[in-house]
Amino acid sequence: MKGPLRFIPYLRPMVWGGRRLGDKLGKRLPTQDVYGESWEISDHAQHRSMVASGPLAGQSLRQLMEKRGEDLLGKDVVACTTFPWLIKFLDARDWLSVQVHPDDVSVKRLWPGESGKTEAWFVLDAEPGSRIYAGLLPGVDEQALRKALAGGAIAECLHQFQPSAGDCLFLPAGTVHAVGGGVLMAEVQQTSDATFRLFDWNRKDSQGRSRTLHIEQALECIDWRLGPVHPIKAPIFSQSSQRDSPYCRQSLVNCPYFELEFLETSEPMPLGGSGRMQVLLAVQGKGSLETSEGTEELVAGQTLLLPADMPTVWCKPNPTLAILQSSPP
């Protein structure tokens, strides 16, 4: 694979979504519905991403995994039978339910056929009054959480804060979390759609129906050892930040499933060529990748996969470009 791979986004209407995936990130929203998720790269059974352009256009990520897995993933990751990450952009205009994801052990019992779901969020934009709930407050146990659920007061058990652009949240499987009120963000996660809802803010659809809750399953897969989750700040994401160098690299997450770094540059920089696959999510600015096959545009809201066997390419910002880079651990 000589060049980066660009995939066709898969847009998902969600009750808590909005229109900013189109307005802010340039996605072509198929209808006038509200959209909550853009699946950028997916090998999940619910949707297999298709290559959008280039010599491999029209092939699915599943086909590439089956036929050219080592070229795509690299020798250290080739044992994976499914592409290890599900890459998304999310528009939580309304409130995402209070939820929890199972880990690799509990998922086998609670949702056979799925994988565990550890994830990381990176906030691109947050409106005034928006909130993120991440982790239980100290001292909250199962009894206290059940009591709060019965009284509709679960928010009082959760650590919360007002997010801002550049906040990164690492959410290991088993972490209770929610978000909403106008938050636009990128997400890197294990390839899984296993979600158990604890509370949905008493929301009703147009027919007056509530969404299904999974209280017992959620309580069973909560990791009660996990406390409040605080954001990791990428301060240079702000336009007003002081920059001592035209280039910055900041580690955000290093876990058993992925490494996530924030990169920003106003000068050309090399990417890829290490024998390890990488996924680039452009989160601010614009630029291009100069490859042996030509030039690949990269602007905020776009995602590229750099296969493990791809040679080094040069990223040229115009005038600045900020990206999230996901790599195998």
C-alpha positions in Angstrom: 0.0 0.0 0.0 1.9 3.0 -1.2 -0.4 5.8 0.1 -2.8 6.7 2.9 -6.3 5.3 2.9 -9.4 7.5 3.1 -12.7 5.9 3.9 -16.3 6.9 3.2 -17.9 8.2 6.5 -20.9 6.4 7.9 -23.4 8.9 9.3 -25.7 7.8 12.1 -28.9 9.7 13.1 -29.1 9.8 16.9 -31.7 11.4 19.2 -29.0 13.4 20.9 -27.3 14.5 17.7 -27.3 17.8 15.8 -26.0 19.2 12.5 -22.5 20.2 13.3 -20.9 17.1 11.7 -22.0 18.9 8.5 -21.7 22.5 9.5 -18.4 22.3 11.4 -16.7 19.1 10.0 -17.8 19.2 6.4 -19.8 15.9 6.4 -22.5 15.4 3.8 -25.5 14.7 5.9 -27.9 12.6 3.9 -31.2 14.0 5.3 -32.4 16.8 7.5 -32.3 14.6 10.6 -30.0 15.2 13.5 -26.8 13.1 13.3 -24.8 12.1 16.3 -22.0 10.0 14.9 -19.7 9.8 11.9 -18.0 6.5 11.8 -14.7 7.3 10.0 -13.0 3.9 10.1 -14.9 0.8 11.1 -14.5 -2.9 10.8 -17.5 -3.5 13.1 -20.2 -5.9 11.8 -22.7 -3.1 12.0 -20.7 -1.2 9.3 -17.6 -2.0 7.3 -15.8 1.1 6.0 -15.2 1.4 2.3 -12.2 2.9 0.7 -13.2 6.2 -0.8 -10.5 6.8 -3.5 -7.3 5.6 -5.0 -6.3 2.2 -6.3 -8.2 0.4 -3.6 -11.4 2.4 -4.0 -14.5 0.3 -3.4 -12.8 -2.3 -1.2 -13.9 -2.7 2.4 -11.7 -2.5 5.4 -12.8 -6.1 6.0 -11.4 -7.2 2.7 -8.1 -5.4 3.4 -7.9 -7.1 6.8 -8.4 -10.5 5.2 -6.2 -10.1 2.2 -3.5 -7.7 3.3 -3.6 -7.7 7.1 0.1 -7.6 7.7 0.6 -4.8 5.1 -2.1 -2.8 6.8 -1.5 -3.4 10.5 2.2 -4.3 10.7 3.9 -7.4 12.1 3.3 -6.6 15.7 -0.5 -6.2 15.3 -1.2 -8.8 12.5 -2.7 -11.3 15.0 -5.8 -9.1 15.2 -8.6 -10.6 13.2 -10.7 -7.4 13.4 -9.3 -3.9 12.8 -8.6 -2.9 16.4 -10.2 0.6 16.5 -13.5 2.3 15.7 -12.8 5.9 14.8 -15.6 8.5 15.1 -16.6 12.1 15.3 -19.5 12.8 17.6 -22.0 15.7 17.9 -23.7 15.6 21.3 -26.0 18.6 20.8 -28.4 17.0 23.4 -27.5 14.8 26.3 -25.8 11.5 25.6 -27.3 8.9 28.1 -25.5 8.1 31.3 -23.9 4.8 30.3 -21.1 2.3 30.8 -19.2 -0.1 28.5 -18.1 -3.6 29.4 -14.5 -4.7 29.5 -13.0 -7.6 27.6 -14.0 -10.1 30.4 -17.6 -8.9 31.3 -18.6 -8.5 27.6 -18.3 -12.2 27.0 -21.0 -12.8 29.6 -23.2 -9.7 29.1 -22.9 -9.2 25.3 -21.5 -12.3 23.6 -20.0 -11.6 20.2 -19.0 -8.0 21.0 -15.7 -6.7 22.3 -14.9 -4.6 25.3 -15.0 -0.9 24.8 -12.3 1.3 26.2 -12.3 4.8 24.5 -10.9 8.3 24.5 -12.6 11.5 23.7 -11.0 14.7 22.3 -13.2 17.8 22.5 -13.2 20.0 19.4 -15.8 22.5 20.5 -18.1 23.0 23.5 -20.9 25.5 23.9 -21.4 27.4 27.1 -23.3 25.4 29.7 -22.2 22.0 28.2 -21.2 19.3 30.6 -19.2 16.1 30.7 -19.8 13.5 33.4 -16.9 11.1 33.8 -16.5 8.7 36.7 -18.1 8.1 40.0 -17.5 10.5 42.9 -15.4 9.2 45.8 -17.5 7.0 48.1 -20.2 6.1 45.6 -20.9 2.4 45.7 -23.6 0.2 44.2 -26.1 0.8 46.9 -25.7 4.6 46.6 -26.0 4.5 42.8 -29.1 2.3 43.0 -30.7 4.8 45.4 -29.8 7.7 43.1 -31.2 6.0 40.1 -34.5 5.3 41.9 -34.7 9.0 42.7 -33.6 10.3 39.3 -30.5 11.9 40.9 -27.7 9.9 39.3 -25.9 13.1 38.2 -25.2 13.8 41.9 -23.1 10.7 42.0 -20.9 11.6 39.0 -17.8 13.8 38.6 -18.7 16.6 36.2 -17.1 19.6 34.6 -17.6 22.1 31.8 -15.5 21.0 28.8 -13.5 23.2 26.5 -11.7 22.6 23.2 -8.5 20.6 23.7 -9.8 18.4 26.6 -9.0 14.7 26.2 -10.9 12.2 28.3 -9.6 8.6 28.7 -12.5 6.3 29.6 -11.5 2.8 30.4 -14.2 0.2 30.1 -16.3 0.2 33.3 -16.3 4.0 33.6 -19.8 5.6 34.0 -20.0 8.7 31.7 -22.3 11.1 29.8 -21.9 14.2 27.8 -24.1 16.8 26.2 -25.4 20.3 25.8 -23.4 21.1 22.7 -20.1 19.1 22.6 -18.4 18.2 19.4 -15.6 15.7 19.7 -13.4 13.0 18.2 -13.4 9.5 19.6 -10.9 6.6 19.4 -12.2 3.3 20.8 -12.0 -0.5 20.7 -14.0 -1.9 17.9 -17.2 -2.4 19.8 -20.8 -1.0 20.0 -21.5 -2.5 23.4 -23.3 0.2 25.5 -25.5 -0.2 28.6 -27.7 2.8 29.5 -28.2 3.6 33.2 -30.3 6.8 32.7 -31.5 8.7 29.7 -32.5 12.1 31.3 -36.3 11.1 31.2 -36.2 11.7 27.4 -39.1 10.7 25.2 -39.4 10.3 21.5 -42.1 11.9 19.3 -44.4 9.0 20.2 -43.8 9.5 23.9 -41.6 6.4 24.3 -38.5 6.1 26.4 -35.3 4.4 25.2 -34.5 1.1 26.7 -32.3 1.1 29.8 -30.0 -1.7 30.9 -29.6 -1.0 34.6 -28.6 -4.5 35.8 -26.1 -5.1 33.0 -24.6 -1.6 33.5 -24.2 -2.1 37.3 -22.6 -5.5 36.7 -19.9 -4.1 34.4 -19.0 -0.9 36.3 -15.5 -0.9 37.6 -16.1 0.4 41.1 -12.4 1.1 41.7 -12.5 3.9 39.1 -13.0 7.4 40.5 -13.4 10.8 38.8 -11.8 11.1 35.4 -10.2 14.5 34.8 -9.4 15.9 31.4 -5.9 15.9 29.9 -5.3 19.3 28.5 -3.8 20.1 25.1 -3.3 23.8 25.8 -1.8 24.6 22.4 -5.1 23.8 20.8 -6.2 27.3 21.8 -5.7 30.1 19.3 -4.4 32.2 22.1 -1.8 29.7 23.3 1.9 30.8 23.3 4.0 28.7 21.0 7.7 28.5 21.5 8.2 26.1 18.6 6.5 25.6 15.2 6.0 22.0 16.1 4.5 20.3 19.2 3.9 16.6 20.1 1.9 15.8 23.2 1.1 12.3 24.5 -2.5 12.0 25.6 -3.3 8.3 26.1 -1.2 5.2 26.4 -3.3 2.1 27.2 -3.2 -1.6 26.1 -5.4 -0.8 23.1 -4.0 2.3 21.6 -1.7 5.3 22.0 -3.1 8.7 21.2 -1.0 11.8 20.6 -1.7 15.4 19.7 0.4 16.9 17.0 0.5 20.5 15.8 2.8 22.1 13.3 3.3 25.1 11.1 6.2 23.5 9.3 6.5 20.3 7.2 6.9 17.1 9.3 7.4 13.4 8.4 4.7 10.8 9.2 4.5 7.1 8.8 7.3 4.9 7.5 7.9 3.2 10.9 6.4 -0.2 10.1 3.4 0.7 12.4 0.0 1.7 11.2 -1.3 5.1 12.2 -4.6 6.9 12.0 -4.7 10.7 11.6 -7.7 12.7 12.6 -7.5 16.4 11.6 -9.0 18.5 14.3 -8.0 22.0 13.4 -6.5 23.9 10.4 -5.6 22.3 7.1 -2.7 20.9 5.2 -1.8 18.0 2.9 0.2 14.8 2.8 2.8 14.5 0.0 3.1 10.9 -1.1 4.6 9.0 -4.1 1.0 8.7 -5.4 0.2 12.4 -5.2 -1.2 14.8 -2.7 -3.8 14.0 -0.1 -5.7 16.9 1.4 -6.2 16.9 5.2 -8.6 19.4 6.8 -10.4 19.5 10.1 -13.0 16.7 10.2 -11.1 14.3 7.8 -9.4 11.0 8.7 -6.6 9.1 7.0 -5.2 5.6 7.7 -1.5 5.2 7.1 -0.8 1.5 6.5 2.2 -0.1 8.3 4.0 -0.8 5.0 3.6 2.7 3.7 6.8 4.7 3.3 7.4 8.0 5.0 5.2 10.9 3.8 5.5 14.6 4.4 2.8 16.5 6.1 2.6 20.1 4.9 0.5 22.5 7.0 -1.3 25.5 5.4 -0.5 27.5 7.5 -1.1 25.3 10.6 -2.5 21.8 11.1 -3.4 20.0 14.3 -4.1 16.3 14.3 -4.7 13.4 16.6 -2.5 10.4 15.9 -3.6 6.9 17.0 -1.0 4.2 17.0 -0.7 0.6 18.3 0.6 0.4 21.9 
